[in-house]
């Protein structure tokens, strides 16, 4: 960071004092907690998270130093649960992001599936990346795609899973046109996130597995474990 925009020592000190104040407020709110989902505790937590994040940033910008702790950002937290105590129904909302890092592998796997389903139609849908994606995701369950993503030339990105509670199940077909449009965060029972933003563990990549050209790709695909036998009735 240039000296023109570098924070002053006084600003860093003020940010540190703000963290101390936020810590005291958070502890006081916890000590006065009125219930498991006390909104005062939730608010104090968010204030502490924001103060800690500001201090961490200023400390790094001024002294090239970091704090030894991490506090989740306020926007990553859920508001207090206000849904039914004994839910009669639930919804599971899942989003998984992938990057297509080996399109040739993706196409080759889609062609295998297509050929096994109908030899006469081989290469029709699997000739393009979007066609191959539609074919593979239509053939395999999302969980299987997630567990075998490398076989399909995909790289995992962020993912999240939300479990929301409701008083009764939705009517058939009610939400299909906009499945994620009306999500009440106060009815989220639990949430599980996976992201490189807060996960410092990076999978090791063996450079020896890199594919340099199409011929190498074909050879590697032949050496891979075969896809599980396809169910002709699917």
HULINMO-V33984 format. One record per backbone hydrogen bond with DSSP energy under -0.5 kcal/mol. CO is the residue of the C=O (numbers start at 1). NH is the residue of the N-H. Records with the same first field share a line. If there is no record, write none. Layout:
CO->NH + NH
This chain:
2->5 + 6
8->12
9->13
10->14
11->15
12->16
13->17
14->18
15->19
16->20
17->21
18->22
19->23
20->24
21->25
22->26
23->27
24->28
25->29
26->30
27->31
28->32
30->33
35->38
38->41 + 42
39->43
40->44
41->45
42->46
43->47
44->48
45->49
46->50
47->51
48->52
49->53
50->54
51->55
52->56
53->57
54->58
55->59
56->60
57->61
58->62
59->63 + 65
60->64
73->76
74->77
84->87
89->166
91->93 + 164
92->94
93->162
95->160
97->157
99->101 + 155
102->105 + 106
103->107
104->108
105->109
106->110
107->111
108->112
109->113
110->114
111->115
112->116
113->117
114->118
118->121
119->122
121->124
125->128
128->132
129->133
130->134
131->135
132->136
133->137
134->138
135->139
136->140
141->144 + 145
142->146
143->147
144->148
146->149
148->151 + 152
149->152 + 154
150->153
153->101 + 102
155->99
158->97
159->194
160->95
161->192
162->93 + 164
163->189 + 190
164->91
166->88 + 89
171->174
175->178
176->179
178->181
181->183
182->184
183->185
184->187
185->188
186->82 + 83
187->165 + 189
190->163
192->161
194->159
195->198 + 199
198->200
200->202
204->206
205->207
206->209
207->210
210->212
213->217
214->218
215->219
216->220
217->221
218->222
219->223
220->224
230->232
231->234
